[in-house]
């Protein structure tokens, strides 16, 4: 099935979709009052990228919940911190939220560094982090972190899989960041996927402090690749593709990307040169499918977020994390809403939650790793927007074996 996304003002709408009033939480239509329930969130906004879309969307959903009865009549007080991609600041942010503010949960996190720094603290403090823009291995290999987004490993493997199966790729070069638990982890899994198919994969890793896109492009060309897979934050990915465009390489290679390029601003930023050339993996389902959550997410953002706020995959993920958290809290005994241990147990009890924004069920459970989202879709830059070229499909990698076993144990597979 192929569908094309159209842009309309600050939102992305299909030609047939009209936004209704947002639906959030108890939907009472009355503002919540009383003692706030404190919830935290940490995002990264500094070079090499801005991941605040996840906490912005979570805040929008919580504001909508607060305007519609809150949790048992009580509002959510959403406290966020910017780690600025700095490990020391990330540690300080988590300590402030958990030990000073006494938040009962962390929701909507998006960062390269904070999960790696704070995963042990989350376990020690018995708090669950319902993240939304994870980018490091620790986010998916920790007992107290679960994310609605996939992270770069599944998205990169999924993009390579599509290019092999549908575009005939034989030799893929992955362009990533030289952050051990980001670039080598995700591009390395792509190399493993290619090797498992008897094909060739390689990695080119950029220094995040001073990324040289031209040198990376030359190194990728020298690898003998027929396909170049960009696994970078959106701004840096666009700079890399502009360098390729300047050298006229758009038709010389096949081109793919992990999720960060699935952003409303990308088609215009790339321009007509990349029309039909750039294939992008989307960790959540395309914006134009028009299901209940796809529509409600946009309505929530329109009503409660700044017009300039990103409407991208991380925004979708922030909305979903906030929605799943809210539903778990609405089912919890109101007397236990300030009890962190009870809140943690309620989050871990989430099982089989569904959304049209996801290709499979969302769940948590007791486990030493969490990756409920490991299937996605593929789009191509087309006509000033995106066109879906493959609907939901499972990714092929040994990395997912323990995740699939967990799903079998929970009766979800």
C-alpha positions in Angstrom: 0.0 0.0 0.0 1.3 3.5 -0.8 0.0 6.7 0.7 1.4 10.2 0.5 1.6 12.6 3.4 0.6 16.2 2.8 1.6 19.2 4.9 -1.0 21.7 6.2 0.3 24.6 8.2 2.1 23.5 11.3 0.5 20.0 11.2 0.7 17.1 8.9 -2.7 15.9 7.6 -3.9 13.5 5.0 -6.3 14.9 2.4 -9.3 13.4 4.2 -8.4 13.9 7.9 -10.0 16.6 10.0 -8.9 17.1 13.6 -11.5 16.6 16.3 -11.2 17.9 19.9 -8.4 16.0 21.7 -9.3 13.1 24.0 -7.2 12.6 27.1 -7.4 10.6 30.3 -10.8 10.7 32.1 -12.2 13.2 29.6 -14.4 15.0 32.2 -14.0 18.4 30.7 -13.3 19.8 34.1 -9.9 21.1 35.2 -8.1 18.9 37.8 -7.5 20.4 41.3 -5.8 19.4 44.5 -2.3 18.2 45.3 -0.3 17.6 42.1 1.2 14.2 41.2 4.8 14.8 40.4 6.2 13.2 37.2 9.7 13.8 35.8 11.2 13.9 32.3 14.7 14.4 30.9 15.6 15.5 27.4 18.8 16.4 25.5 18.9 19.7 23.6 22.4 20.7 22.4 24.8 19.6 19.7 24.5 17.0 18.1 20.7 17.3 18.2 17.4 18.3 19.9 15.4 15.4 21.4 12.9 17.6 23.2 10.0 16.6 20.9 9.4 13.7 23.2 9.0 15.7 26.5 7.1 18.4 24.6 4.5 15.9 23.4 4.3 14.3 26.8 3.7 17.7 28.4 1.0 18.5 25.9 -0.8 15.2 26.7 -0.5 15.8 30.5 -1.8 19.3 30.0 -4.8 17.8 28.2 -5.3 15.3 31.0 -5.2 18.1 33.6 -7.9 19.9 31.6 -10.0 16.8 31.7 -10.1 15.6 35.3 -6.5 14.7 35.9 -5.8 11.4 37.7 -8.6 10.9 40.2 -9.2 14.6 40.1 -5.6 15.5 40.8 -3.3 17.3 38.2 0.0 15.9 36.9 2.9 18.3 37.6 5.4 17.5 34.8 8.9 18.5 35.7 11.5 18.4 33.0 15.3 18.9 32.8 17.7 19.4 29.9 20.8 17.3 30.2 22.5 19.1 27.3 24.1 15.8 26.3 26.3 16.2 29.3 26.7 13.1 31.6 27.3 15.2 34.7 24.2 17.3 34.0 22.2 14.1 33.3 23.1 12.7 36.7 22.2 16.0 38.4 18.9 16.1 36.6 17.9 12.6 37.7 19.0 13.2 41.2 17.0 16.4 41.4 13.8 14.8 40.1 14.0 11.6 42.1 15.6 12.7 45.4 14.5 16.4 45.7 11.2 16.5 43.8 10.3 12.9 44.7 8.7 12.2 41.4 6.8 8.9 41.2 7.8 8.1 37.6 9.9 9.4 34.7 8.0 9.8 31.4 8.9 11.0 27.9 12.7 10.9 28.2 14.8 11.6 25.1 18.6 11.7 25.2 21.8 10.2 24.0 23.4 10.1 27.4 20.9 10.2 30.3 19.8 6.6 30.2 23.4 5.4 30.1 24.2 7.5 33.2 21.0 7.0 35.1 19.9 3.4 34.5 21.5 2.2 37.8 19.9 5.0 39.7 16.4 4.2 38.4 16.9 0.6 39.6 18.2 1.7 42.9 15.3 4.2 43.4 12.8 1.6 42.2 11.4 4.0 39.6 10.3 3.3 36.1 11.4 5.5 33.2 8.8 5.3 30.4 11.1 6.8 27.8 10.2 8.0 24.3 13.4 8.9 22.4 16.0 6.4 23.5 19.2 6.3 21.5 21.6 4.2 23.6 21.9 0.5 24.4 21.4 1.0 28.1 17.9 2.2 27.4 16.9 -1.1 26.0 19.0 -3.4 28.2 17.9 -2.1 31.7 15.3 -3.4 34.1 13.8 0.0 34.9 13.6 1.7 31.5 11.0 1.0 28.7 10.5 3.1 25.6 7.8 3.6 23.1 10.4 4.3 20.4 12.8 1.7 19.0 16.1 3.4 19.1 18.8 3.3 16.4 19.5 -0.5 16.4 16.1 -1.8 15.3 15.5 1.2 13.0 18.9 0.7 11.3 18.5 -3.0 10.9 14.9 -2.5 9.6 16.2 0.0 7.0 18.9 -2.3 5.9 16.5 -5.2 5.7 14.1 -3.3 3.4 17.0 -2.1 1.2 18.2 -5.8 0.8 14.7 -7.3 0.3 13.1 -4.6 -1.9 16.0 -2.5 -3.4 18.6 -5.3 -4.0 21.3 -3.9 -1.7 24.4 -6.1 -1.5 26.9 -3.9 0.4 25.6 -1.3 3.0 27.7 1.4 4.6 26.2 2.7 7.9 27.0 6.3 8.9 26.8 6.7 12.7 28.2 8.5 15.6 31.3 7.3 17.4 29.5 7.0 20.7 30.1 3.3 21.9 26.5 2.6 23.0 25.0 4.4 20.0 26.9 4.1 16.7 28.9 0.9 17.1 25.9 -0.8 18.8 23.4 0.1 16.1 25.6 0.0 13.0 27.3 -3.1 14.3 23.9 -4.9 14.4 23.3 -3.8 10.8 26.7 -5.4 9.9 25.6 -8.6 11.7 22.3 -8.6 9.7 24.2 -8.3 6.4 26.7 -11.0 7.3 23.9 -13.3 8.3 22.5 -12.9 4.7 25.9 -13.6 3.2 26.2 -9.9 2.2 28.6 -7.1 3.2 28.1 -4.3 5.8 30.5 -1.7 7.2 30.4 1.3 9.4 31.7 4.9 9.3 31.5 6.6 12.6 31.7 10.4 13.1 33.2 12.2 16.0 30.1 13.8 17.7 32.1 16.8 18.9 33.3 17.7 15.4 31.6 15.6 12.8 33.2 15.8 9.3 30.5 14.8 6.9 32.8 15.1 3.8 35.4 12.7 5.2 32.7 10.3 6.3 31.2 10.4 2.8 34.6 9.6 1.2 35.2 6.8 3.6 31.8 5.3 2.8 32.5 5.5 -0.9 35.9 3.8 -0.4 34.2 0.9 1.3 32.7 -0.3 -2.0 29.2 0.0 -0.8 26.2 0.2 -3.2 23.9 1.5 -0.4 24.6 4.2 2.1 22.5 4.1 5.3 22.4 7.4 7.3 22.0 6.7 11.1 22.4 10.3 12.4 20.3 13.0 14.1 18.2 14.8 11.5 20.3 18.0 11.3 23.6 16.1 10.8 21.9 13.6 8.4 20.7 16.5 6.2 24.3 18.0 6.2 25.6 14.6 5.1 23.1 14.3 2.3 23.8 17.8 1.2 27.5 16.9 0.9 26.5 13.9 -1.2 24.3 16.1 -3.4 27.1 18.5 -4.0 29.1 15.6 -5.5 26.2 14.4 -7.6 26.0 11.0 -5.8 22.2 10.7 -5.5 21.8 8.3 -8.4 25.2 6.5 -7.9 24.1 4.8 -4.7 21.0 3.6 -3.0 20.1 5.7 0.1 18.4 4.9 3.3 18.0 6.3 6.8 16.9 5.3 10.3 14.0 7.2 11.9 15.4 10.7 12.6 14.8 11.8 9.0 11.1 11.1 9.4 10.4 14.7 10.3 8.0 17.1 8.8 10.8 19.5 7.9 13.0 17.0 6.1 11.4 16.9 2.5 11.7 20.7 2.2 15.2 20.7 3.7 16.4 18.1 1.3 14.7 19.5 -1.7 13.6 18.0 -5.0 17.0 16.3 -5.6 16.2 13.6 -3.1 12.7 13.0 -4.3 12.2 9.2 -4.7 15.8 8.5 -3.6 15.8 8.6 0.2 14.1 5.6 1.9 13.5 6.1 5.7 12.5 3.6 8.4 9.7 4.9 10.6 9.7 3.4 14.1 6.0 4.3 14.5 3.3 4.1 11.9 3.0 6.9 9.3 1.2 10.1 10.2 -1.3 9.8 7.4 -2.9 6.5 8.4 -5.6 8.3 10.3 -6.3 6.0 13.2 -7.6 7.1 16.6 -4.2 7.8 18.1 -2.7 9.3 14.9 -5.5 11.8 14.8 -5.7 12.4 18.6 -1.9 13.0 18.8 -2.1 15.8 16.3 -5.2 17.2 18.0 -3.4 17.2 21.4 -0.3 18.9 19.8 -2.5 21.5 18.1 -4.4 22.3 21.3 -1.6 22.1 23.9 1.8 22.4 22.2 3.5 25.3 20.5 2.8 25.5 16.7 6.5 25.2 16.0 7.0 22.1 18.1 8.1 19.1 16.2 5.5 16.6 14.9 7.8 13.6 14.4 8.4 10.1 15.6 9.7 11.3 18.9 6.6 13.4 19.4 4.4 10.4 18.7 6.4 8.4 21.2 6.1 11.1 23.9 2.4 11.2 23.4 2.2 7.4 23.7 4.3 7.2 26.8 2.2 9.8 28.5 -1.0 8.1 27.4 0.1 4.6 28.6 1.3 6.1 31.9 -2.0 8.0 32.4 -4.1 4.9 31.7 -2.1 2.9 34.2 -2.5 5.6 36.9 -6.3 5.8 36.3 -6.5 2.1 37.1 -4.4 2.5 40.3 -6.0 2.9 43.7 -6.1 6.7 44.2 -4.6 6.3 47.7 -1.4 4.9 46.1 -0.7 7.6 43.5 2.0 9.1 45.7 3.6 5.7 46.4 6.5 5.3 44.0 6.6 1.5 44.6 2.9 1.2 43.8 3.3 3.3 40.7 6.3 1.2 39.5 4.3 -2.0 40.0 1.4 -0.5 38.0 3.7 0.4 35.1 5.3 -3.0 35.1 1.8 -4.5 35.0 1.1 -2.9 31.6 0.5 -5.7 29.1 -0.9 -5.8 25.6 -1.7 -2.1 25.3 -2.4 -1.2 21.7 -2.2 1.9 19.4 -2.6 2.5 15.7 0.8 4.3 16.1 2.5 1.0 16.9 3.0 -2.1 14.8 2.6 -4.4 17.8 1.5 -4.4 21.5 3.1 -2.3 24.2 4.0 -4.0 27.4 6.5 -3.7 30.3 6.7 -6.7 32.7 9.5 -7.8 35.0 12.6 -8.1 32.8 16.3 -7.1 32.6 15.6 -5.5 29.2 12.7 -3.9 27.4 12.0 -3.3 23.7 8.3 -3.7 23.0 8.6 -1.8 19.7 10.7 -3.8 17.2 8.6 -3.6 14.0 8.1 -0.6 11.7 7.4 0.8 8.3 9.3 2.3 5.4 8.6 5.5 3.6 10.3 7.4 0.8 10.7 11.2 0.4 8.2 12.0 -2.3 6.3 15.0 -3.7 7.2 17.3 -0.8 6.2 14.7 1.8 6.5 11.0 2.5 5.1 8.0 0.7 4.7 4.7 2.5 6.4 1.9 0.6 6.1 -1.0 3.2 3.6 -1.3 6.0 4.4 -2.9 9.4 7.1 -5.6 9.2 9.1 -7.4 11.8 12.9 -6.9 11.8 15.3 -9.8 11.3 18.1 -9.9 13.8 19.4 -12.3 16.6 19.3 -9.3 18.9 15.5 -9.6 19.2 15.6 -13.3 20.4 15.3 -12.6 24.1 12.6 -10.0 23.5 10.5 -12.4 21.5 10.9 -15.0 24.3 9.7 -12.5 26.8 6.6 -11.8 24.6 5.9 -15.5 24.4 6.1 -15.8 28.2 3.6 -12.9 28.5 1.2 -14.6 26.0 1.7 -11.8 23.5 3.2 -13.9 20.7 
